[in-house]
Amino acid sequence: MQQDSFQTLTQNISQNLKSLRSSQPQLMQSFGALGKAALAPGAVDAKTKELIALAIGVATHCDGCIGYHTQALVRLGATEQEVHETLGVAVYMGGGPSLMYSASAIAAFRECLDQQPSA
């Protein structure tokens, strides 16, 4: 599990991927298009799709996934209760390791909430 802030983590990932974007632009553009298509609202709304992505990120122990998808969930107005219930499914499917990564997901979600401008 990561130890730095999730904002720093996602910024570092984006920075480190710049060289891959330069050397493999078609790959990166295609991956971006895949993400947009997969997360576009349809029969399942965008927030639910991001909750699914967070659960998969937790179950696969991906700190970067947790960081990016919690940022999206805050933007989409997810509640902490929705995140908690999603993490319950991730723990059900992924066992103890997913429980440990759920703590990271909660921390990331709260970090993103704290960075939101006050209304």
Summary of the structure (lengths in Angstrom):
residues: 119
radius of gyration: 14.5
end to end distance: 32.3
largest distance: 41.6
contacts: 341
relative contact order: 0.15
helix: 79%
strand: 0%
